[in-house]
Every structure is written in structure tokens, then in C-alpha cells.
Amino acid sequence: MLENTFELKQNDHTIFGWIKKPDKSVCRKVPLAVFMHGVTLDKDSMPLMELTGHLVPSDIAVLSFDFYGHGQTGGVWDNMSVSKWIEDS
């Protein structure tokens, strides 16, 4: 499995995420699943990691990131809103 992390500057915070790909995806295209976590989760939460563990060996790449106020991504929990999450998407 190949893994890359990324950071994207978004207004007043930085979005942190990762993409995990099958080893052989270097030589060919593979489908991509994008995981967007729920309110109390983050990009590294157990349900998303478990699904990633099934998809990547099945030749499906997975991209996940933390929304505003979650995980590594900046932002104050009390200031989060649906509009901030839409901006992050």
C-alpha cells in the first residue's frame, strides 16, 4: 500500500488528509473512494480505516481528510458549521 499525506490552506485553517493506493496503482489507473467523516469522527477514525483496509487490497484508492474543527485540521469546535465544511469539501 502506498500512502501520501497532504495539507491544503483553506482561509483561516489548514486541511490535513491522506490518500492510500494499491502498490500497483503506480502503473495504472484505479478507482478512488473519497471518505468524508461524520461530526464526531476524523480521517483516521476506526470505521474509515477499516473500510480502507478492505478497499485498497481490492485495487481501490482511498482519500480522506479532516473537516474544520476535527482531527489535525485547524479550527475551533465551537466555530464549526455546515458552511465551513462545505468550503472544505
Backbone torsions as a table, in degrees:
resi	resn	phi	psi	omega
1	MET	NA	133.1	176.0
2	LEU	-99.6	137.8	-179.9
3	GLU	-133.4	132.3	174.0
4	ASN	-126.9	142.0	174.7
5	THR	-106.1	160.2	178.2
6	PHE	-146.4	159.9	175.4
7	GLU	-133.5	133.5	177.4
8	LEU	-126.4	128.3	177.5
9	LYS	-77.8	126.9	-179.4
10	GLN	-133.0	101.9	-179.3
11	ASN	51.4	-110.4	-174.3
12	ASP	-97.1	11.6	-179.1
13	HIS	-147.5	169.3	177.5
14	THR	-113.6	130.0	177.8
15	ILE	-90.4	129.7	177.6
16	PHE	-109.1	140.6	179.4
17	GLY	-158.3	-177.5	178.4
18	TRP	-148.7	160.2	170.6
19	ILE	-131.9	133.4	178.3
20	LYS	-119.6	131.7	-174.4
21	LYS	-131.0	152.4	173.1
22	PRO	-63.0	146.6	-179.6
23	ASP	-52.7	-42.2	-175.3
24	LYS	-78.6	1.9	179.4
25	SER	-71.9	-11.9	178.0
26	VAL	-62.7	-31.9	-174.8
27	CYS	-97.7	-7.8	-177.4
28	ARG	-157.1	166.3	178.3
29	LYS	-79.2	145.8	175.4
30	VAL	-135.4	156.9	175.5
31	PRO	-63.1	156.5	179.8
32	LEU	-126.3	127.5	172.4
33	ALA	-102.1	134.6	177.6
34	VAL	-109.9	120.0	179.9
35	PHE	-98.9	126.7	174.8
36	MET	-120.5	112.1	-171.5
37	HIS	-69.7	167.8	177.4
38	GLY	-85.8	-178.7	-172.3
39	VAL	-58.6	-40.9	-175.6
40	THR	-100.9	9.6	-177.6
41	LEU	-110.0	-176.2	172.4
42	ASP	-148.9	-179.1	-174.4
43	LYS	-61.3	-22.3	-177.4
44	ASP	-105.2	15.5	-177.4
45	SER	-69.8	154.3	-173.6
46	MET	-54.4	-46.3	-178.9
47	PRO	-60.3	-40.9	-179.5
48	LEU	-70.0	-39.8	179.5
49	MET	-67.0	-37.4	178.5
50	GLU	-65.1	-44.2	177.2
51	LEU	-63.4	-40.6	177.9
52	THR	-59.7	-40.5	179.1
53	GLY	-62.8	-21.8	176.6
54	HIS	-93.1	-36.4	-174.8
55	LEU	-75.5	-45.6	-176.0
56	VAL	-60.6	-44.5	176.3
57	PRO	-65.2	-16.5	177.2
58	SER	-94.6	19.7	177.6
59	ASP	65.8	37.2	174.4
60	ILE	-122.9	122.3	177.2
61	ALA	-76.7	153.6	-179.2
62	VAL	-131.4	133.2	174.8
63	LEU	-118.8	134.7	178.0
64	SER	-143.1	150.4	-179.8
65	PHE	-147.6	161.5	177.3
66	ASP	-93.1	128.9	173.4
67	PHE	-72.2	166.1	176.6
68	TYR	-47.9	131.8	176.5
69	GLY	77.9	9.5	-178.8
70	HIS	-125.9	149.4	174.2
71	GLY	49.3	-131.5	-177.8
72	GLN	-79.3	-21.3	-176.8
73	THR	-67.1	138.7	-178.2
74	GLY	-67.0	172.7	178.4
75	GLY	117.7	148.3	-179.1
76	VAL	-92.3	128.7	-178.8
77	TRP	-48.4	-43.3	-177.8
78	ASP	-66.2	-20.4	-178.7
79	ASN	-98.2	1.0	-177.2
80	MET	-73.8	151.3	179.6
81	SER	-155.0	163.3	178.1
82	VAL	-59.9	-37.9	-179.8
83	SER	-64.2	-36.1	176.6
84	LYS	-66.5	-38.8	179.2
85	TRP	-67.9	-37.1	177.4
86	ILE	-64.1	-41.2	176.7
87	GLU	-59.9	-39.3	-179.4
88	ASP	-68.2	-29.7	-177.0
89	SER	-69.5	NA	NA
